[in-house]
Amino acid sequence: MKYHHLGIPTTDKKPGERHIPHLKMYVSGYEESPFNIEWMRFEEGNKLPELVKTVPHVAFEVDDLEAAIEGKNVIIEPNSPSKGLRVAFIEDNGAPVEFLEYIHAETEE
């Protein structure tokens, strides 16, 4: 697995926020940060676990999402927030951890 980003929940509007309507959230900062720090602001009615909305998470890119979460305490089941990407969250030692699997066009269904 390879480090991908650090996600930090915030209630403050940030410059350059990008809205992700189907997740009811905004993200910003990832592209500008040399350390891939991402700010996440959640809309009212967002259904993600409180742990994800209130505690920073570290994210790792993996080759096999199912293998990465096997036997772990999964708090967000594998899903596809955008084309070519699958993600899932686990809870480890009281903190959320995200795994990302990029799907190449030749393997995408």
LUMFI-556342 format. One record per atom (N, C-alpha, C): x, y, z; residue in one letter; residue number from 1; atom name. Coordinates in steps of 0.02 Angstrom, whole numbers, plus 50000, padded with zeros to 5 digits. Atoms other than C-alpha are relative to their C-alpha. Last residue first. Layout:
    px    py    pz res   n atom
     X     Y     Z   A NUM   CA
...
***
This chain:
    px    py    pz res   n atom
 50060 50029 50028   E 109    N
 49142 49843 49210   E 109   CA
 49954 50052 49973   E 109    C
 50062 49970 49975   E 108    N
 49314 49917 49232   E 108   CA
 49940 49969 49966   E 108    C
 50031 50044 49950   T 107    N
 49459 49800 49200   T 107   CA
 49934 50026 50026   T 107    C
 50008 50068 50027   E 106    N
 49521 49875 49035   E 106   CA
 49969 49952 50050   E 106    C
 50055 50005 50049   A 105    N
 49484 50052 49096   A 105   CA
 49991 49929 49975   A 105    C
 49978 49984 50068   H 104    N
 49597 50036 49248   H 104   CA
 49945 49983 49951   H 104    C
 50021 50051 50047   I 103    N
 49514 50038 49418   I 103   CA
 50021 50022 49930   I 103    C
 50014 49972 50066   Y 102    N
 49603 50139 49551   Y 102   CA
 49986 49943 49952   Y 102    C
 49978 50044 50054   E 101    N
 49586 50063 49724   E 101   CA
 49981 50033 49934   E 101    C
 50021 49982 50068   L 100    N
 49577 50180 49872   L 100   CA
 50029 49950 49951   L 100    C
 49963 50035 50052   F  99    N
 49585 50130 50056   F  99   CA
 49970 50018 49933   F  99    C
 50031 50009 50066   E  98    N
 49529 50248 50193   E  98   CA
 50048 49961 49955   E  98    C
 49948 50011 50050   V  97    N
 49574 50237 50378   V  97   CA
 49965 49986 49934   V  97    C
 50018 50024 50066   P  96    N
 49460 50305 50515   P  96   CA
 50061 49994 49955   P  96    C
 49995 49951 50054   A  95    N
 49528 50317 50692   A  95   CA
 49978 49970 49934   A  95    C
 50041 49941 49988   G  94    N
 49486 50228 50854   G  94   CA
 50001 50052 49946   G  94    C
 49975 49966 49939   N  93    N
 49630 50102 50846   N  93   CA
 49963 50066 50012   N  93    C
 49942 50032 49971   D  92    N
 49581 50057 50667   D  92   CA
 50023 50042 50060   D  92    C
 49981 49967 49938   E  91    N
 49411 50095 50592   E  91   CA
 50058 49960 50028   E  91    C
 50001 50044 49941   I  90    N
 49393 50046 50410   I  90   CA
 50012 50044 50061   I  90    C
 49970 49976 49938   F  89    N
 49345 50148 50258   F  89   CA
 49996 49945 50053   F  89    C
 50032 50027 49940   A  88    N
 49314 50092 50079   A  88   CA
 50036 50029 50060   A  88    C
 49973 49985 49934   V  87    N
 49354 50164 49908   V  87   CA
 49961 49962 50054   V  87    C
 50039 50033 49948   R  86    N
 49335 50121 49724   R  86   CA
 50033 50015 50066   R  86    C
 49975 50002 49932   L  85    N
 49395 50236 49585   L  85   CA
 49951 49963 50046   L  85    C
 49932 50025 49997   G  84    N
 49381 50233 49396   G  84   CA
 50030 49994 50069   G  84    C
 49982 50050 50051   K  83    N
 49228 50343 49387   K  83   CA
 50073 49980 50007   K  83    C
 49990 49972 50067   S  82    N
 49194 50434 49549   S  82   CA
 50024 49946 49953   S  82    C
 50019 49929 49998   P  81    N
 49132 50397 49725   P  81   CA
 50009 50036 49934   P  81    C
 49965 49963 50053   S  80    N
 49134 50210 49689   S  80   CA
 49978 50073 50001   S  80    C
 50045 49962 50043   N  79    N
 49091 50105 49841   N  79   CA
 50042 50038 49950   N  79    C
 49973 49979 50065   P  78    N
 49169 49977 49957   P  78   CA
 49947 50034 49957   P  78    C
 49992 50056 50046   E  77    N
 49080 49976 50126   E  77   CA
 50030 50025 49934   E  77    C
 50031 49980 50063   I  76    N
 49106 50120 50246   I  76   CA
 50017 49945 49950   I  76    C
 50051 49951 49981   I  75    N
 49137 50071 50428   I  75   CA
 49967 50032 49940   I  75    C
 50020 49957 50056   V  74    N
 49233 49909 50395   V  74   CA
 49944 50047 50022   V  74    C
 50063 49969 49979   N  73    N
 49311 49837 50554   N  73   CA
 49980 50051 49947   N  73    C
 49997 49935 49966   K  72    N
 49447 49733 50470   K  72   CA
 49930 50023 50020   K  72    C
 49989 50010 49929   G  71    N
 49452 49547 50426   G  71   CA
 50003 50064 50042   G  71    C
 50018 50067 49974   E  70    N
 49471 49583 50241   E  70   CA
 50019 49994 50073   E  70    C
 50049 49993 49946   I  69    N
 49484 49771 50211   I  69   CA
 49981 49933 50032   I  69    C
 49979 49950 49951   A  68    N
 49646 49772 50110   A  68   CA
 49952 50004 50059   A  68    C
 49947 50028 49959   A  67    N
 49604 49608 50020   A  67   CA
 50021 50048 50055   A  67    C
 50029 50052 49958   E  66    N
 49439 49680 49959   E  66   CA
 50052 49969 50046   E  66    C
 50040 49971 49947   L  65    N
 49522 49839 49898   L  65   CA
 49972 49947 50047   L  65    C
 50059 50044 49991   D  64    N
 49655 49751 49796   D  64   CA
 49961 50024 50061   D  64    C
 50013 50036 50062   D  63    N
 49798 49857 49725   D  63   CA
 49936 49960 50002   D  63    C
 49988 50072 49998   V  62    N
 49797 49982 49867   V  62   CA
 49985 49970 49932   V  62    C
 50017 50032 50063   E  61    N
 49812 50172 49880   E  61   CA
 50019 49927 50005   E  61    C
 49949 50038 50035   F  60    N
 49815 50228 50061   F  60   CA
 49973 49973 49934   F  60    C
 50023 50040 50056   A  59    N
 49716 50360 50153   A  59   CA
 50059 49968 49964   A  59    C
 49945 50009 50047   V  58    N
 49743 50435 50326   V  58   CA
 49974 49953 49945   V  58    C
 49984 50068 50023   H  57    N
 49592 50499 50419   H  57   CA
 50061 50001 49954   H  57    C
 49959 50006 50060   P  56    N
 49555 50652 50525   P  56   CA
 50014 49927 49982   P  56    C
 49931 50019 49985   V  55    N
 49415 50631 50653   V  55   CA
 50040 49997 49935   V  55    C
 49973 49963 49943   T  54    N
 49245 50719 50650   T  54   CA
 50073 49985 50015   T  54    C
 50016 49929 50004   K  53    N
 49154 50674 50488   K  53   CA
 50033 50041 50055   K  53    C
 49970 49972 50061   V  52    N
 49237 50504 50469   V  52   CA
 49990 50075 49997   V  52    C
 49928 50007 49993   L  51    N
 49197 50456 50650   L  51   CA
 50036 50031 49940   L  51    C
 49975 49943 49962   E  50    N
 49021 50524 50629   E  50   CA
 50075 49998 50007   E  50    C
 49994 50010 49927   P  49    N
 48989 50391 50496   P  49   CA
 50029 50062 50034   P  49    C
 49938 50034 49982   L  48    N
 48940 50457 50323   L  48   CA
 50004 49993 50076   L  48    C
 50012 50064 49966   K  47    N
 48755 50498 50297   K  47   CA
 50064 49963 50020   K  47    C
 49949 50047 50022   N  46    N
 48771 50683 50252   N  46   CA
 49996 49937 50043   N  46    C
 50031 50059 50030   G  45    N
 48605 50764 50298   G  45   CA
 50050 49951 49972   G  45    C
 50050 50029 49956   E  44    N
 48682 50935 50328   E  44   CA
 49967 49942 49964   E  44    C
 50065 49967 50000   E  43    N
 48828 50960 50212   E  43   CA
 49955 49967 50052   E  43    C
 50059 50041 50011   F  42    N
 49003 50900 50255   F  42   CA
 49936 50041 50003   F  42    C
 50055 49966 49966   R  41    N
 49167 50993 50236   R  41   CA
 49935 49965 49981   R  41    C
 50066 50027 50016   M  40    N
 49323 50892 50195   M  40   CA
 49948 50037 50042   M  40    C
 50051 49976 49953   W  39    N
 49498 50966 50187   W  39   CA
 49933 49975 49977   W  39    C
 50067 49986 50028   E  38    N
 49629 50864 50095   E  38   CA
 49954 50022 50056   E  38    C
 50047 49987 49946   I  37    N
 49815 50862 50136   I  37   CA
 49934 50023 49969   I  37    C
 50067 50026 50015   N  36    N
 49912 50785 49993   N  36   CA
 49952 50005 50059   N  36    C
 50008 50059 49957   F  35    N
 50085 50820 50067   F  35   CA
 49932 49968 49992   F  35    C
 49947 50047 50018   P  34    N
 50137 50943 49929   P  34   CA
 49996 49935 50041   P  34    C
 49957 50019 49945   S  33    N
 49966 51024 49954   S  33   CA
 50055 49951 49978   S  33    C
 49951 49948 49984   E  32    N
 49886 51115 49809   E  32   CA
 50051 49979 50051   E  32    C
 49958 49986 50058   E  31    N
 49794 50968 49730   E  31   CA
 50055 50050 50015   E  31    C
 49960 50058 50020   Y  30    N
 49726 50904 49895   Y  30   CA
 50050 50016 49944   Y  30    C
 49931 50000 49977   G  29    N
 49671 51073 49960   G  29   CA
 50044 49945 49974   G  29    C
 49954 49948 50025   S  28    N
 49484 51055 49943   S  28   CA
 50070 49986 50026   S  28    C
 49930 50016 49988   V  27    N
 49337 50937 49967   V  27   CA
 50043 50056 49971   V  27    C
 49953 49959 50038   Y  26    N
 49151 50975 49986   Y  26   CA
 50070 49977 50017   Y  26    C
 49939 49975 49969   M  25    N
 49017 50854 50045   M  25   CA
 50040 50043 49951   M  25    C
 50017 49944 49957   K  24    N
 48843 50788 50014   K  24   CA
 50060 50026 50038   K  24    C
 49975 50015 49933   L  23    N
 48907 50623 49945   L  23   CA
 49984 50055 50050   L  23    C
 50029 50064 49979   H  22    N
 48800 50630 49786   H  22   CA
 50027 49978 50069   H  22    C
 50071 49999 49981   P  21    N
 48838 50817 49771   P  21   CA
 49974 49933 50027   P  21    C
 50016 50068 50021   I  20    N
 49029 50811 49775   I  20   CA
 49928 49988 50021   I  20    C
 50060 50032 49973   H  19    N
 49067 50997 49782   H  19   CA
 49992 49930 49971   H  19    C
 50034 50035 50053   R  18    N
 49245 51056 49749   R  18   CA
 49942 49962 50032   R  18    C
 50038 50061 49984   E  17    N
 49312 51187 49868   E  17   CA
 49968 49970 49937   E  17    C
 49994 50052 50050   G  16    N
 49436 51309 49792   G  16   CA
 49963 49936 50015   G  16    C
 49993 49979 50070   P  15    N
 49456 51417 49946   P  15   CA
 50006 49940 49953   P  15    C
 49930 49993 50021   K  14    N
 49395 51334 50106   K  14   CA
 50002 50024 49928   K  14    C
 49995 49999 50073   K  13    N
 49226 51350 50193   K  13   CA
 50073 50014 49983   K  13    C
 49984 49937 50034   D  12    N
 49249 51309 50377   D  12   CA
 50000 49991 49925   D  12    C
 50065 49968 50009   T  11    N
 49162 51160 50461   T  11   CA
 50009 50067 49963   T  11    C
 50005 49930 49981   T  10    N
 49315 51051 50442   T  10   CA
 49928 50024 49992   T  10    C
 50067 49969 49999   P   9    N
 49358 50867 50428   P   9   CA
 50004 50073 50023   P   9    C
 50015 49966 49937   I   8    N
 49540 50826 50388   I   8   CA
 49930 50031 49995   I   8    C
 50064 49965 50003   G   7    N
 49587 50697 50257   G   7   CA
 49983 50030 50067   G   7    C
 50025 49992 49933   L   6    N
 49771 50646 50243   L   6   CA
 49937 50042 49994   L   6    C
 50016 49934 49973   H   5    N
 49818 50582 50072   H   5   CA
 49982 49997 50074   H   5    C
 50036 49961 50050   H   4    N
 49883 50440 49962   H   4   CA
 49984 50070 50025   H   4    C
 50034 49940 49974   Y   3    N
 50013 50339 50057   Y   3   CA
 49968 50039 49943   Y   3    C
 49962 49939 50009   K   2    N
 50055 50177 49964   K   2   CA
 49959 50059 50028   K   2    C
 50042 49941 50000   M   1    N
 50000 50000 50000   M   1   CA
 50044 50062 50000   M   1    C
***
